[in-house]
């Protein structure tokens, strides 16, 4: 009789332990993340190209050792969600002066891109997004962004259609985990 009660006791202890683990997992909030964060270059990988010519004919370097990182955003002229990102960029630059921002924009020609971006070109390097760059950076959707370390390593990435909300989340996630890439 003692043997059976001992087995029943351990079955109950095991069941209660497993139930507690399941309940704790359900009530623990999920780590925030961006949609489409499985797209593009892998986290921890180094960007394949670091130097570009902007539409204003200046050389742009994605590696910026004096900043905490670089936000690289991929937009398209024909993307309505990309307008959310463009509308927030000037505010983002003012509130995150420790982050470099680079915009790659897909369009038919430079004139069309300059017309869409307006005076943003005075504050942010804008680069014509070519098929070569799309392939090299593995871009399959717009708007998409990478947050790079000061050494050009992908810290975070994902789709950013909500503009402010997603850019702030991307920055927060990258900076909270940036010790890994230092």
Secondary structure, 3 states (H helix, E strand, C coil): CHHHHHHHHHHHHHHHHHHHHHHHHHHCCCCCCCCCCCCCCCCCCECCCCEEECCCCCEEECCCCCCCEEEEEEEECCCCCHHHHHHHHHHHHHHCCCEEEEEEEECCCHHHHHHHHHHHHHCCEEEECCHHHHHHCCCCCCCEEEEECCCCEEEEEEECCCCHHHHHHHHHHHHHCHHHHC
